[in-house]
Amino acid sequence: MAARRKRITATIVRLWTTRESRFLLLFFALLITGFFVLALRPVNDAVVVPFTAGIARVSGAVLRLFGEDLTVVGCDLRSPRFAVTIYNGCNGLITSLIFVSAVLAFPARIGAKLVGVVGGLLAIQLVNLVRILALFYTGVFAPEWFDESHLVIWQSIVILCGVALWMLWARAVTNLDSARTTDR
């Protein structure tokens, strides 16, 4: 038993010594921890539901600017033409969690991580807003396409945007760090 524990410890230490492995271990640890925290009932009730209702209010305000006769009740957008509920999973939090976990796990300066997290979260929520607006109008003009558009197209687009944002950020941070190194 002690020999097995020693081998496991040696494997973890070996994994921790390479940047790539360290990134993956931190990324998955942060991601799993984040999913666990978001799944807690008190966090859901105190943070996720009010956040999602806020997204509904912003989406409703934008739709009203586009001339929609719309009311927002909690996480529901209701109009005479179509009604939709924004659920957890449709609020951009999963993509945000993936993005933030990747940024925090990446070997970069704290300032670069802070800029990445704030900018990325804003960008992800902007893409998610476009998603909600597009889904609302899909429901109005092509309701037979709503489910496919919601579950296949837009869910993929939002997640891919989050991954692409991280890749752009990581590349920019890496290029910035290499430029600093060559300037010295």
Backbone bond lengths (Angstrom), bond angles and torsions (degrees), N, CA, C in turn:
res aa  C-N    CA-C-N  psi(-1)  N-CA   C-N-CA  omega(-1)  CA-C   N-CA-C  phi
1 M - - - 1.442 - - 1.530 111.36 -
2 A 1.319 117.26 -42.57 1.466 121.49 179.67 1.528 110.51 -65.69
3 A 1.331 116.95 -38.27 1.469 120.57 179.09 1.530 110.34 -64.67
4 R 1.312 116.00 -38.90 1.472 120.23 179.61 1.528 109.98 -65.60
5 R 1.328 116.85 -44.06 1.453 121.02 178.42 1.518 110.77 -61.43
6 K 1.324 116.43 -39.06 1.457 122.01 179.07 1.532 111.03 -63.66
7 R 1.354 116.37 -42.23 1.474 121.09 178.25 1.525 110.94 -64.35
8 I 1.320 116.73 -42.26 1.471 120.62 179.37 1.523 109.97 -63.54
9 T 1.326 116.64 -44.97 1.458 121.11 178.39 1.525 110.62 -61.00
10 A 1.327 117.55 -44.01 1.469 121.44 179.21 1.526 110.73 -62.51
11 T 1.327 117.75 -39.15 1.468 121.83 178.79 1.517 110.42 -64.79
12 I 1.328 117.10 -43.82 1.464 120.53 179.31 1.524 110.37 -63.79
13 V 1.323 116.93 -42.87 1.469 120.51 178.74 1.522 110.23 -62.03
14 R 1.338 117.20 -42.42 1.468 121.25 177.69 1.523 110.96 -61.83
15 L 1.318 116.25 -44.09 1.464 119.92 178.87 1.522 111.20 -62.59
16 W 1.315 117.04 -38.29 1.451 121.40 -176.62 1.531 112.64 -70.24
17 T 1.324 117.79 -17.54 1.463 119.97 -175.22 1.520 113.64 -81.69
18 T 1.327 119.98 -16.78 1.468 120.20 177.64 1.525 109.13 -100.33
19 R 1.324 116.64 142.69 1.470 121.77 -178.39 1.521 111.70 -58.99
20 E 1.322 115.78 -42.06 1.465 119.88 -177.18 1.521 111.56 -64.63
21 S 1.325 116.14 -46.62 1.459 120.38 179.60 1.518 111.17 -65.59
22 R 1.331 116.30 -41.25 1.461 120.71 178.67 1.531 109.87 -61.11
23 F 1.339 116.57 -42.92 1.465 120.53 177.47 1.524 110.51 -59.09
24 L 1.333 116.71 -49.19 1.467 120.14 -178.13 1.523 112.15 -63.01
25 L 1.323 116.86 -43.03 1.467 119.82 179.12 1.528 111.12 -62.86
26 L 1.336 117.12 -45.82 1.464 120.53 178.75 1.525 111.06 -65.19
27 F 1.329 116.12 -43.70 1.463 120.73 -179.82 1.525 110.69 -57.00
28 F 1.334 116.79 -51.79 1.462 119.24 -178.34 1.529 112.23 -67.79
29 A 1.325 117.53 -35.37 1.470 119.76 177.63 1.531 110.29 -64.33
30 L 1.329 116.68 -45.11 1.466 120.37 178.29 1.522 111.37 -64.93
31 L 1.326 116.39 -42.02 1.463 121.39 -178.89 1.529 111.07 -63.56
32 I 1.313 116.37 -48.20 1.474 120.52 -179.84 1.529 110.16 -63.77
33 T 1.332 116.92 -43.02 1.460 120.44 178.37 1.532 110.19 -62.04
34 G 1.320 116.32 -44.22 1.469 120.28 179.03 1.515 112.59 -61.50
35 F 1.337 116.92 -44.87 1.469 120.02 177.66 1.528 110.47 -61.61
36 F 1.324 116.62 -41.58 1.457 120.92 179.45 1.530 110.50 -61.62
37 V 1.334 116.43 -47.05 1.468 120.65 -178.51 1.531 110.50 -63.58
38 L 1.336 117.15 -44.86 1.473 119.63 179.43 1.523 112.58 -63.83
39 A 1.322 116.77 -26.47 1.469 120.57 -179.02 1.522 112.81 -79.93
40 L 1.319 117.49 -13.64 1.464 120.15 179.72 1.527 110.03 -67.23
41 R 1.292 116.84 133.11 1.471 122.35 -177.24 1.529 112.75 -55.23
42 P 1.355 118.80 -46.85 1.475 118.48 179.87 1.536 112.55 -62.04
43 V 1.335 117.36 -37.13 1.467 120.78 178.61 1.529 109.49 -68.61
44 N 1.319 116.12 -42.59 1.460 120.21 177.95 1.530 110.42 -58.81
45 D 1.329 116.25 -48.40 1.458 120.35 -176.21 1.529 112.91 -70.00
46 A 1.335 117.06 -37.88 1.461 120.82 -174.89 1.525 113.98 -89.89
47 V 1.340 117.83 -24.22 1.461 120.28 -174.62 1.532 111.91 -120.93
48 V 1.319 117.11 -55.51 1.474 120.97 -171.15 1.526 111.67 -66.00
49 V 1.322 117.53 -49.07 1.469 120.04 -177.79 1.535 111.17 -64.34
50 P 1.345 119.92 -47.54 1.473 118.48 176.74 1.534 112.90 -63.13
51 F 1.335 117.13 -36.74 1.464 120.35 176.97 1.530 109.99 -61.76
52 T 1.314 116.45 -45.56 1.464 121.58 -179.12 1.533 110.16 -65.31
53 A 1.318 117.38 -39.65 1.467 120.62 176.40 1.530 110.49 -63.67
54 G 1.320 116.97 -36.22 1.468 120.75 175.72 1.518 111.61 -63.58
55 I 1.316 116.00 -40.73 1.468 120.18 176.46 1.522 109.96 -62.94
56 A 1.328 116.71 -39.79 1.467 120.47 177.67 1.526 110.48 -62.47
57 R 1.347 117.16 -42.07 1.468 120.24 179.11 1.528 111.77 -63.64
58 V 1.338 116.75 -43.97 1.467 120.20 178.47 1.529 110.33 -63.65
59 S 1.317 116.45 -45.34 1.470 120.49 179.04 1.518 110.81 -61.12
60 G 1.333 116.41 -42.58 1.459 120.63 177.81 1.515 112.03 -62.00
61 A 1.335 116.67 -41.08 1.471 120.31 178.82 1.528 110.88 -62.77
62 V 1.317 116.68 -42.39 1.469 119.94 179.33 1.528 110.23 -66.26
63 L 1.316 116.91 -43.51 1.469 119.94 178.55 1.526 111.14 -62.74
64 R 1.325 117.65 -36.23 1.468 119.97 175.71 1.524 110.81 -65.06
65 L 1.343 116.54 -37.31 1.473 119.39 175.96 1.526 111.12 -61.00
66 F 1.336 116.07 -30.73 1.464 121.21 177.53 1.527 112.01 -82.37
67 G 1.341 116.64 5.12 1.452 120.65 175.47 1.519 115.75 92.75
68 E 1.314 117.63 10.26 1.466 119.74 -179.80 1.526 110.69 -78.61
69 D 1.311 115.59 137.42 1.457 122.86 172.24 1.523 105.68 -84.03
70 L 1.321 117.25 99.30 1.459 121.01 -166.52 1.523 110.62 -138.65
71 T 1.312 115.30 142.24 1.462 120.39 170.43 1.529 107.67 -120.71
72 V 1.310 114.49 149.08 1.462 121.20 177.41 1.521 107.03 -116.87
73 V 1.325 114.88 123.95 1.462 121.27 176.86 1.522 106.46 -127.11
74 G 1.344 116.18 107.86 1.466 119.74 -176.87 1.516 110.22 62.23
75 C 1.321 115.23 -115.72 1.469 120.97 -179.94 1.527 111.92 -103.98
76 D 1.341 116.89 11.84 1.468 121.91 -178.61 1.522 111.23 -100.40
77 L 1.337 115.04 135.91 1.462 122.44 170.36 1.522 105.81 -107.81
78 R 1.338 116.91 119.50 1.465 120.14 -175.43 1.521 110.37 -126.06
79 S 1.319 113.82 129.49 1.456 119.85 173.31 1.522 107.27 -138.85
80 P 1.320 117.40 165.05 1.465 118.89 175.78 1.530 112.05 -62.19
81 R 1.340 117.07 -20.64 1.466 120.57 -176.64 1.517 113.62 -90.89
82 F 1.361 117.43 -30.33 1.455 120.65 -176.64 1.523 108.98 -168.88
83 A 1.306 116.55 152.45 1.465 121.73 175.69 1.527 108.15 -133.70
84 V 1.320 115.45 141.96 1.456 120.81 179.24 1.524 109.16 -144.84
85 T 1.326 115.50 146.77 1.462 121.68 176.06 1.520 108.13 -110.83
86 I 1.322 115.80 133.41 1.467 120.83 176.36 1.521 106.86 -93.39
87 Y 1.311 115.81 115.11 1.461 122.13 -179.29 1.521 110.30 -100.02
88 N 1.342 115.48 165.28 1.458 119.62 170.32 1.533 106.24 -61.05
89 G 1.295 116.56 132.87 1.462 120.95 -172.81 1.520 109.69 107.56
90 C 1.333 115.75 -23.87 1.470 121.39 176.59 1.524 110.24 -109.60
91 N 1.311 116.53 9.05 1.462 121.56 -175.79 1.537 113.11 -103.16
92 G 1.313 117.30 4.25 1.458 121.07 179.08 1.515 114.56 83.26
93 L 1.336 117.70 -1.60 1.466 119.42 -176.20 1.529 112.93 -68.87
94 I 1.308 118.26 -35.60 1.471 119.79 -179.94 1.521 110.05 -66.02
95 T 1.328 116.19 -47.23 1.473 119.44 177.10 1.524 110.11 -62.37
96 S 1.320 116.70 -40.32 1.467 120.13 178.49 1.519 111.25 -62.02
97 L 1.325 116.47 -40.79 1.463 121.00 178.87 1.529 111.13 -63.88
98 I 1.322 116.79 -43.32 1.475 120.76 177.13 1.523 109.66 -60.64
99 F 1.332 116.46 -47.11 1.461 121.51 -178.81 1.528 111.76 -62.40
100 V 1.324 117.07 -50.77 1.468 121.09 -177.87 1.525 110.64 -62.53
101 S 1.327 117.50 -41.16 1.468 120.57 177.99 1.522 110.71 -59.87
102 A 1.320 116.90 -42.39 1.472 120.49 179.90 1.525 111.40 -67.22
103 V 1.329 116.79 -42.62 1.474 120.17 179.63 1.530 110.46 -63.67
104 L 1.321 116.68 -46.80 1.468 119.80 -177.87 1.523 112.55 -67.44
105 A 1.324 117.24 -30.50 1.469 120.50 -179.68 1.522 111.94 -79.54
106 F 1.309 117.49 -21.24 1.469 121.38 -175.60 1.522 110.27 -73.58
107 P 1.340 116.75 139.13 1.468 119.21 179.86 1.535 110.75 -74.06
108 A 1.315 115.60 98.03 1.467 121.65 -179.64 1.524 108.34 -149.34
109 R 1.313 114.61 167.53 1.464 120.60 178.18 1.529 110.00 -68.01
110 I 1.315 115.63 152.46 1.470 121.86 -178.81 1.536 110.34 -58.32
111 G 1.318 117.02 -43.23 1.476 120.25 -179.76 1.514 111.93 -61.03
112 A 1.318 116.37 -41.17 1.468 120.52 178.57 1.527 110.63 -66.54
113 K 1.326 116.15 -37.06 1.466 119.89 177.60 1.526 110.55 -65.96
114 L 1.324 116.61 -42.31 1.463 120.63 179.68 1.535 110.63 -61.91
115 V 1.321 116.45 -46.93 1.472 120.35 177.30 1.529 110.21 -61.15
116 G 1.321 116.81 -42.46 1.462 120.81 179.39 1.510 112.56 -62.81
117 V 1.332 116.83 -45.43 1.468 120.57 -179.13 1.524 110.30 -63.54
118 V 1.323 117.84 -50.73 1.470 120.83 -176.97 1.534 110.54 -63.84
119 G 1.333 116.13 -50.15 1.464 119.34 -179.49 1.519 112.62 -63.37
120 G 1.316 116.30 -41.74 1.459 120.36 -179.77 1.513 112.65 -66.00
121 L 1.337 116.45 -42.08 1.466 119.34 178.87 1.527 111.28 -63.34
122 L 1.328 116.37 -41.34 1.469 119.25 177.27 1.529 111.24 -63.61
123 A 1.334 116.66 -43.72 1.462 120.47 179.98 1.531 111.37 -64.56
124 I 1.320 116.94 -41.65 1.467 120.43 179.66 1.529 109.90 -63.65
125 Q 1.326 117.35 -41.74 1.462 119.41 178.94 1.524 111.76 -67.95
126 L 1.325 117.68 -32.57 1.463 120.57 175.40 1.535 110.38 -65.40
127 V 1.329 116.72 -45.00 1.471 120.58 176.73 1.525 109.70 -62.56
128 N 1.320 117.33 -40.07 1.463 120.73 179.49 1.529 111.20 -66.36
129 L 1.322 117.37 -35.56 1.463 120.90 175.40 1.529 110.38 -62.50
130 V 1.327 116.30 -45.22 1.465 120.22 176.66 1.526 109.45 -59.48
131 R 1.322 116.38 -40.71 1.467 121.30 177.96 1.530 111.10 -58.76
132 I 1.325 116.93 -48.40 1.464 120.85 -178.36 1.526 110.67 -62.87
133 L 1.330 116.63 -44.16 1.467 120.16 178.68 1.526 110.88 -62.29
134 A 1.338 115.92 -44.68 1.468 119.76 179.53 1.528 111.13 -63.48
135 L 1.315 116.54 -40.18 1.472 119.36 178.74 1.524 111.44 -67.55
136 F 1.315 116.94 -37.88 1.463 119.22 176.94 1.528 110.03 -59.92
137 Y 1.340 116.29 -48.31 1.467 119.52 -179.18 1.526 112.44 -70.73
138 T 1.319 116.82 -28.27 1.474 119.12 172.00 1.521 109.09 -63.32
139 G 1.326 116.57 -43.05 1.462 120.30 177.39 1.514 112.80 -63.25
140 V 1.323 117.07 -34.31 1.463 121.35 179.66 1.529 110.69 -73.17
141 F 1.338 117.22 -49.77 1.463 121.00 -169.84 1.530 115.08 -99.21
142 A 1.323 117.73 -23.47 1.475 120.56 -179.05 1.529 109.50 -145.57
143 P 1.324 117.51 64.04 1.469 119.76 -174.58 1.521 113.48 -59.92
144 E 1.315 118.08 -24.55 1.465 120.07 178.29 1.527 111.72 -67.71
145 W 1.319 118.05 -17.42 1.467 122.72 179.49 1.529 112.58 -100.02
146 F 1.330 116.91 -0.32 1.461 119.52 -174.07 1.528 112.56 -59.76
147 D 1.327 117.92 -52.15 1.464 120.45 -175.92 1.523 112.25 -60.10
148 E 1.329 117.50 -45.73 1.466 120.53 179.61 1.526 110.74 -65.53
149 S 1.320 115.08 -41.73 1.459 119.19 179.56 1.525 110.79 -63.92
150 H 1.317 116.40 -40.87 1.454 121.50 -178.79 1.518 112.32 -70.18
151 L 1.321 116.83 -52.05 1.468 121.00 -171.30 1.521 114.14 -83.36
152 V 1.314 117.46 -31.63 1.462 119.75 -174.54 1.524 111.36 -103.20
153 I 1.308 116.12 -56.84 1.468 119.70 -171.32 1.531 111.38 -73.09
154 W 1.336 117.17 -61.75 1.460 119.29 -172.28 1.517 113.94 -71.98
155 Q 1.306 117.53 -34.00 1.467 118.66 176.90 1.533 109.44 -62.04
156 S 1.329 116.28 -43.18 1.468 120.66 178.49 1.518 111.16 -65.15
157 I 1.328 116.74 -43.03 1.467 120.29 -178.71 1.528 110.96 -60.54
158 V 1.320 117.14 -46.00 1.473 120.17 -177.56 1.528 110.59 -63.78
159 I 1.323 116.81 -45.16 1.471 119.53 179.78 1.527 110.77 -65.40
160 L 1.330 117.41 -43.68 1.465 120.43 178.41 1.527 111.43 -62.86
161 C 1.325 117.29 -37.00 1.469 119.88 176.06 1.526 110.71 -63.57
162 G 1.318 117.01 -40.71 1.463 119.96 177.46 1.516 112.16 -61.92
163 V 1.327 116.49 -43.33 1.465 121.08 178.70 1.535 109.88 -66.84
164 A 1.328 116.97 -43.18 1.468 120.86 179.35 1.530 110.81 -63.31
165 L 1.328 117.00 -40.44 1.463 120.26 177.19 1.527 110.73 -60.52
166 W 1.332 116.48 -42.86 1.453 119.23 178.77 1.525 110.55 -63.36
167 M 1.325 116.63 -43.48 1.468 119.87 -179.99 1.527 110.73 -61.63
168 L 1.322 117.59 -43.19 1.469 120.68 177.95 1.529 110.81 -63.37
169 W 1.335 115.77 -43.94 1.459 119.54 178.89 1.526 110.78 -62.67
170 A 1.333 117.66 -47.52 1.470 121.56 -178.64 1.526 110.37 -60.98
171 R 1.314 116.51 -40.40 1.467 119.58 178.91 1.529 110.50 -65.86
172 A 1.317 116.72 -43.65 1.465 120.14 179.63 1.527 110.81 -63.20
173 V 1.316 117.83 -42.69 1.466 121.75 179.56 1.526 109.98 -65.42
174 T 1.320 116.58 -42.45 1.467 120.54 179.43 1.527 110.48 -64.28
175 N 1.332 117.29 -43.84 1.466 120.92 178.19 1.520 111.57 -64.85
176 L 1.330 116.82 -38.93 1.459 121.31 178.52 1.518 110.70 -64.53
177 D 1.333 116.95 -44.20 1.463 120.98 178.84 1.523 111.71 -64.94
178 S 1.343 116.91 -40.35 1.470 118.77 179.66 1.529 110.82 -69.66
179 A 1.339 117.42 -32.86 1.469 120.42 176.52 1.524 110.15 -67.00
180 R 1.325 116.91 -39.13 1.473 120.19 177.42 1.512 110.86 -64.47
181 T 1.341 116.82 -39.16 1.456 121.01 -178.89 1.525 110.83 -66.43
182 T 1.333 117.68 -40.17 1.466 120.16 -177.66 1.522 111.49 -76.66
183 D 1.353 118.91 -21.86 1.458 121.67 178.35 1.518 112.20 -75.21
184 R 1.303 117.13 -19.24 1.479 119.91 -175.18 1.471 111.71 -79.37
